[in-house]
Amino acid sequence: MDNVINLAKMWNVLRNNFGKIIVLGLTFGVITFGISKFVIPVKYASTASLLVNQNKDSNTTVQFADQQADVQMINTYKDIITRPIILDEVVQNLTKNQRTLVSKATSDEYSTLRDGTEILASKGKPAVYDTEIAKYPNMGLTSSGLAKMITIQNQANSQVFTVSVTSTNAKFSRDAVNEVVNVFKNKIANIMIIKNVSVISKATTIGTPVSPNFKLLTIVGVVAGALIGFLWGIIRELTDRSVKNLETITDEFGLTNLGVVQYIGELKPLAEVIKEQQKGQSDDLTNQRDKGGASRLGRRI
């Protein structure tokens, strides 16, 4: 038999295995939904936007050239943001307590009298620092791990680019991306010796997860299950060598139909048939003897 399956056979496969296809589709859909709901960790993303802009110039040609230069520089900035020179400080700020300067130290101030004598007018004060408690001290965050969470995008010929952080904690995503853009803005001036980067929008907490997509994964599971059921039916059809109807013999094998033998059920073993026949003959002889004896008895009476 030639292993070729046409549209009619495919329709028969679909019709004969429709129940299996539906069951497998629903089963795979439930499994993928359960995995996406209870196994795959939910992730949240927050985004901040940066603007790259040179100082204004009255010359239009110069302005256009500066804009093109800014656009070209964005690729460099995108590469710098994910480097340890930026992320090491970001990790330090997020995981370690920070000592921030509240007020600078002041020196002693002296006044000079008429006779030239200097006297202490006001005593200097030491610098005042405040300790900012780390927000994520036990997170085990590293610069390489943070780099994998960062996504940087920009539109073609746009001076604006966005920095996103995706993690399993919505608040961390917000704090991390804001810290990244702040550190980058402060350090890029020293790295590139230019000051043309400004933050135009900070990240906010977004409670809606960006992954996993429950609906999409469930639909993929249903389609995959149904496809597996259909392919299973096709494989069974292609590997089935049994003759199902008369047309298979005449059309596919090219043989002549000599007749049709109807199915008469399973035959009994020969020994059992002979035994039943012998028993039937014995019963007939017994019945005949009984009838003969009864007739003779009637004549005597």
C-alpha positions in Angstrom: 0.0 0.0 0.0 1.4 3.3 -1.0 1.8 5.6 2.1 0.0 8.5 0.5 -2.7 10.3 2.4 -5.1 12.5 0.5 -7.7 15.0 1.7 -10.4 12.4 2.0 -8.2 10.3 4.3 -7.3 13.4 6.3 -10.9 14.2 6.8 -11.6 10.6 7.9 -8.7 10.8 10.3 -10.1 14.0 11.7 -13.6 12.5 12.0 -12.5 9.2 13.5 -10.1 10.9 16.0 -12.2 14.0 16.8 -12.8 13.0 20.4 -9.1 12.3 21.0 -8.1 15.6 19.4 -10.5 17.5 21.6 -9.4 15.6 24.8 -5.7 16.1 24.0 -6.2 19.8 23.2 -8.0 20.5 26.5 -5.5 18.4 28.5 -2.5 20.3 27.1 -4.3 23.6 27.5 -5.0 22.9 31.2 -1.4 21.7 31.7 0.2 24.8 30.1 -2.2 27.1 32.0 -1.2 25.4 35.3 2.5 25.6 34.5 2.3 29.3 33.6 0.1 30.0 36.6 1.9 28.1 39.3 5.4 27.2 38.0 6.7 30.0 35.8 7.6 33.0 38.0 5.6 36.2 37.3 7.8 39.1 36.1 7.2 42.9 36.2 8.8 45.6 34.2 9.4 49.3 34.8 10.7 51.8 32.3 12.5 55.2 32.5 13.2 57.5 29.5 16.4 59.5 28.8 16.9 62.3 26.4 20.2 62.9 24.6 20.5 66.6 23.6 23.4 68.9 22.8 23.5 72.6 23.8 21.3 74.8 21.6 23.0 76.5 18.7 21.5 79.2 16.5 22.9 77.7 13.4 20.3 75.2 11.9 23.0 73.2 10.1 24.9 72.8 13.4 21.8 71.8 15.2 21.0 69.1 12.7 24.6 67.8 12.8 24.4 67.7 16.6 21.1 65.8 16.6 22.6 63.2 14.2 25.6 62.9 16.5 23.3 62.4 19.5 21.4 59.6 17.7 24.7 57.9 16.9 25.9 58.3 20.5 22.8 56.4 21.8 24.3 53.1 20.7 27.4 53.9 22.8 25.3 54.9 25.8 23.3 51.7 25.5 26.5 49.7 25.7 27.9 51.8 28.7 24.7 51.4 30.8 25.1 47.6 31.1 28.8 47.8 32.0 30.2 47.3 35.5 31.3 50.9 35.7 27.6 51.8 36.0 26.1 48.7 37.5 28.6 48.2 40.2 27.6 51.5 41.8 23.9 50.7 41.2 24.2 47.4 43.0 26.1 49.1 45.8 23.4 51.7 46.2 20.6 49.1 46.2 22.1 46.6 48.6 24.3 48.6 51.0 23.5 51.3 53.5 24.4 54.7 52.0 25.9 57.6 53.9 24.6 60.8 52.5 25.8 64.3 53.2 23.1 66.5 54.9 25.2 69.6 55.5 28.8 70.5 54.8 31.3 71.2 57.5 31.9 74.8 58.4 35.2 76.4 59.6 35.6 78.6 62.6 34.9 82.3 61.9 37.0 85.0 63.6 36.5 88.7 64.1 39.2 91.3 64.2 39.1 93.9 66.9 40.3 97.5 66.4 43.6 96.7 68.0 44.1 93.8 65.6 43.2 91.0 67.9 41.3 88.2 66.4 38.6 86.6 68.4 36.4 83.6 67.7 33.1 84.8 66.3 31.4 81.5 65.6 32.6 78.0 66.0 32.7 75.7 63.0 30.5 72.7 62.7 31.3 69.3 61.5 29.7 67.8 58.5 26.4 66.1 59.1 25.7 62.8 57.5 22.5 60.7 57.3 22.5 56.9 56.8 20.0 55.6 54.2 19.0 52.0 54.9 19.5 49.7 51.9 16.2 48.6 50.3 17.4 45.2 49.1 20.3 44.1 51.5 19.6 40.3 51.2 18.8 40.0 47.6 22.2 38.8 46.5 22.3 41.2 43.6 25.3 41.3 41.2 26.1 43.6 38.3 26.1 40.7 35.9 22.7 39.5 37.2 21.3 43.1 36.9 22.6 43.4 33.4 20.5 40.4 32.3 17.4 42.2 33.6 18.0 45.4 31.6 16.5 46.1 28.2 17.4 49.3 26.3 15.3 50.5 23.3 15.0 53.5 21.1 13.2 54.5 17.9 15.0 55.1 14.7 16.3 58.7 14.5 15.0 59.5 17.9 17.1 61.2 20.6 15.0 59.5 23.3 15.8 56.0 24.5 14.2 53.9 27.3 15.8 51.7 30.0 13.7 48.9 31.4 14.3 46.4 34.2 12.3 43.2 34.4 12.2 41.1 37.6 9.9 39.1 39.8 9.4 42.2 42.1 7.5 45.2 40.8 9.0 47.6 43.3 12.6 46.4 42.7 12.1 46.9 39.0 11.1 50.5 39.6 13.9 51.2 42.1 16.5 49.5 40.0 15.8 51.3 36.7 15.6 54.7 38.5 18.9 54.0 40.1 20.5 52.9 36.8 19.4 56.1 35.0 20.5 58.3 37.9 24.0 56.8 38.1 24.4 56.8 34.4 23.4 60.5 34.1 25.9 61.4 36.8 28.8 59.3 35.5 28.4 59.8 31.8 29.6 63.4 32.2 32.9 62.2 33.5 33.2 59.2 31.1 32.4 61.1 27.9 33.3 64.6 29.1 29.9 65.8 27.9 26.6 66.8 29.6 23.9 66.0 27.2 21.8 63.4 29.0 18.7 64.2 31.0 16.0 62.0 32.6 12.6 62.9 31.1 10.5 60.3 32.9 11.2 58.2 35.9 10.0 54.6 36.4 6.8 53.9 38.4 5.5 50.7 40.0 3.5 48.7 37.5 1.5 45.9 39.1 0.5 44.3 35.8 2.9 41.4 35.0 4.6 41.4 31.6 5.1 37.6 31.7 4.0 34.9 31.5 1.2 35.5 29.1 -1.4 33.1 30.5 -3.8 33.4 27.5 -1.2 32.9 24.9 0.4 29.9 26.6 -3.0 28.3 27.1 -3.9 28.8 23.4 -0.5 27.4 22.4 -1.1 24.4 24.7 -4.6 23.7 23.2 -3.3 24.0 19.6 -0.3 21.8 20.4 -2.4 19.1 22.0 -4.9 19.1 19.1 -2.1 18.9 16.6 -0.5 16.0 18.4 -3.8 14.2 18.4 -4.2 14.8 14.7 -0.7 13.7 13.9 -1.2 10.6 16.0 -4.3 9.8 13.9 -2.4 10.3 10.6 0.5 8.0 11.8 -2.1 5.3 12.7 -3.7 5.7 9.2 -0.3 5.5 7.4 0.9 2.5 9.4 -2.4 0.6 9.3 -2.1 -2.3 6.8 -5.5 -3.8 7.4 -8.2 -3.9 4.6 -11.2 -2.0 5.7 -13.4 -2.2 2.6 -13.8 -3.8 -0.8 -12.5 -0.7 -2.7 -9.1 -1.2 -1.1 -8.7 -4.6 -2.8 -10.0 -3.5 -6.2 -8.7 0.1 -6.5 -5.4 0.0 -4.6 -4.3 -3.6 -5.1 -5.9 -4.0 -8.6 -7.3 -7.4 -7.7 -10.5 -9.0 -9.0 -13.5 -9.4 -6.7 -14.5 -13.0 -6.7 -17.2 -12.7 -4.1 -18.0 -11.8 -0.6 -18.1 -14.2 2.3 -20.2 -12.9 5.2 -18.9 -13.1 8.7 -20.6 -16.1 10.5 -19.0 -15.7 13.8 -16.3 -17.7 15.6 -16.4 -21.4 14.8 -16.3 -24.0 17.5 -13.5 -26.6 17.7 -14.1 -29.7 15.7 -13.9 -32.0 18.7 -16.7 -30.1 20.4 -18.9 -30.2 17.3 -18.5 -34.0 17.0 -19.2 -34.4 20.6 -22.4 -32.4 20.3 -23.5 -34.4 17.2 -22.9 -37.7 19.0 -24.9 -36.5 22.0 -27.7 -35.4 19.7 -27.9 -38.8 18.0 -27.9 -40.6 21.4 -30.7 -38.4 22.6 -32.7 -39.2 19.4 -32.3 -43.0 19.9 -33.4 -42.7 23.5 -36.5 -40.8 22.5 -37.4 -43.3 19.8 -37.0 -46.2 22.3 -39.3 -44.5 24.8 -41.9 -43.9 22.1 -41.8 -47.5 20.9 -42.2 -48.9 24.4 -45.2 -46.7 25.1 -47.0 -47.8 21.9 -46.5 -51.5 22.7 -47.8 -51.1 26.2 -50.9 -49.4 24.8 -51.7 -52.4 22.5 -51.5 -54.9 25.3 -54.0 -53.0 27.4 
